[in-house]
Amino acid sequence: MESTRQRKVAKLIQKELSEIFQREARELMGNYLVTITIVRVTADLGIAKVYLSFLPDKNKGQQLEFIRDNARNVRQTLGSRLRHTMRVIPDLQFFLDDTEEEAAKIGKLLAGLEIPPAPPEDEEADQT
C-alpha cells in the first residue's frame, strides 16, 4: 500500500511530466498525444514507474522505445523543474498502459457469454 508521501510525489511527477510532454517535448513527440495515466513510486522514492498511453494508437511501441531512449533527457528536464521541491529525482521507467485494451477484451468476452434467463419468481417458490 502506498504511503501519503508516495502518492504526493507520484502526483507531482505525473503533473510535471504531462507538462513536459505537452509543451517542451512537442517536437520530439511529433503528431502523438502522450498521456501519463498513472505514476507509481517505490517506497524509497528511487524509482518512478510511468504508464503512458498514446493517440493515435499506431506505432505506439516505437514511440515508447523513443521515450525510453530519451529517458535521461526527460529526467534531467524533470529535475530542473522540481529542483526546489525534491532533493533526489527518481529514475524513470516507462511502460505502455494497456488498461483500455484489457477492458475492451473483457467487455468482448462478457458480451459473448450466453447466460440463461432466471426462472420466474413463482417457480422458485414452488421448488423449495
N, C-alpha and C positions, 0 to 999 in steps of 0.2 A: 504494500500500500504506500502510495506517495505521501510524503510529508507536505505541509503547507509551504515550506521553503522550496521544495522541488516544483510544486505547482506554479508558484510565483515566478521562478526562474524560467520554467518552460513557457509560460505565457509571455514573458518578456522577450525571450528568444524568438518565439513564434511571431510576435508583433514586428520585431526589428527585421527578421528575415523576410517577412512579407513585404515590407517597405523596400528592402534591398532588391528583391527580385522584381518588384514593380517599377522602381524608379532608377536605381543605379545600374542594374544588370540588364536593362531593357534591350540593349544592343546585342548582348550575349544570348538572350533567350529567343530572339527573332520574333516570329509570329505566335509563339506559345504563351499561354497564360498559365503561370505556375501558381498553384495554391498549396500553402502549407496547411495540411489538415490537422496534424497533431505533432506535438513535440514531447518526447519523454526523456527525462533527465535522470541519470543514475544517482544513487544516494550520496555519493561523494562529489557530485556536480562536475565530474570529469568528462563525461560523455553525454552528448545530446543526440538522440535518435530522432531524425526529422523525416516525417512521412509526407510525400508530395503527390499531388495529382496534377495532370496536365490536360489542357484543352488546346487544340484538338488532340484526340487520343492517338493518332497515328505517330509512329516513330518515338513513342514515349520512352522506350528502352534506350535509344540513342541519346535522347535529351537527358535522361537520368545519368548515363555514363559521362556526359559532358559536364554535368554539375558535380559529379563525384571527382572528375579530373581537376576541376577548379575549386574544390572544397577548401583548399588552403587560402585562396584569394577571398572566398566568401567569409571564412573565419576571420581573416585579417580585417575585412570591412566591418564585420560584426564587432570585432574587438575595438575598432576605432569609435564605433557608435556607443558602446557600452563601457568604455574605459573608466568613466566616473561612477558607474553603477556596480560593476563586478570587478573583482580583483583578478580572477582567472576565468578566461573564456573556455568553455568546454570544447573538446574535439567534436566535430560534426560528422555524423554518419547519416547518409541519405538513403531512403528506401522509397519504393513505389507503393503508394496507398491503393490497395485493390479492394477496399471495402465496398465500393459501388458495384464492382463486378461480382463479388461474392453475394451481395444482396440480390442482384439480378438472377444469379444461378439458383439461389434458394427460392426466390419467387417463382421461377420457371418450374422447379421441381414440385413446389406446392400446388401450382396450377395444374400440373399433370396428374395429381393424385385423384383417384376415384373413391370418394367417401360415400358409403351408402347412407340414405336418409335415416334419420332417427325414427323409431316407431312412434305412433301417436300416443299421447299420454294415457288414454283409457286402456290401451293394450298392455302398457307397462303395469298398471294396477291389477289386471287380471292374472298376470304371471306370478305375482307374489303371494 
